[in-house]
């Protein structure tokens, strides 16, 4: 399986995603994880057209790389 990480720049994704990534890979050694750095940065935006554009880019990259799931929440 392949999981992608999508980060909007809020909180400390650069700290927490590597932690979550290591924990998942320890439990599921064959798991492939696409780092948030491989997806467009998706900062919070109140502009619906920009949100849609970013979502379409993320979806295209995820499909192209056969992602089975995305981790998009990384909470404060």
C-alpha positions in Angstrom: 0.0 0.0 0.0 1.0 3.6 -0.6 0.0 6.5 1.7 0.6 10.2 0.9 1.1 13.0 3.3 -0.6 16.4 2.6 0.3 19.4 4.8 -1.1 22.9 4.9 1.8 24.4 6.8 -0.1 24.7 10.0 1.2 23.4 13.4 4.4 21.3 13.1 3.9 18.9 10.2 7.6 19.0 9.5 8.0 17.4 13.0 5.0 15.2 13.3 4.8 13.7 9.8 8.3 12.1 10.1 7.3 10.7 13.5 4.0 9.2 12.1 5.9 7.9 9.1 8.4 6.0 11.2 5.7 4.6 13.4 3.7 3.3 10.4 6.8 1.9 8.7 7.8 0.0 11.8 4.4 -1.5 12.0 4.0 -2.1 8.3 7.5 -2.6 6.8 6.2 -2.8 3.2 4.3 0.4 3.4 5.3 3.1 0.9 4.8 6.7 2.2 5.0 9.7 -0.1 6.3 12.6 2.0 4.4 15.9 2.2 7.4 17.4 0.3 6.3 15.5 -2.8 2.9 17.2 -2.9 2.1 20.9 -3.5 2.2 22.9 -0.3 -1.4 23.5 0.6 -1.6 26.5 2.9 -5.0 27.5 4.3 -6.9 29.7 1.9 -10.3 31.3 1.9 -10.2 31.4 -1.9 -12.4 28.5 -3.1 -10.9 28.6 -6.6 -7.4 28.2 -5.1 -8.6 25.4 -2.7 -10.0 23.5 -5.7 -6.9 24.0 -7.8 -4.7 22.6 -4.9 -7.1 19.7 -4.3 -7.0 18.8 -8.0 -3.1 18.9 -8.0 -3.0 16.7 -4.9 -5.5 14.2 -6.4 -3.5 14.0 -9.6 -0.2 13.3 -7.9 -1.9 10.8 -5.6 -3.5 8.9 -8.5 -0.3 9.0 -10.6 1.6 7.4 -7.7 -1.1 4.9 -6.8 -1.8 6.2 -3.3 -4.3 4.1 -1.5 -4.9 6.8 1.2 -3.8 10.3 2.2 -3.0 11.6 5.7 -4.3 15.2 5.6 -5.0 15.9 9.3 -2.2 16.9 11.5 -3.7 18.6 14.5 -2.9 21.2 17.0 
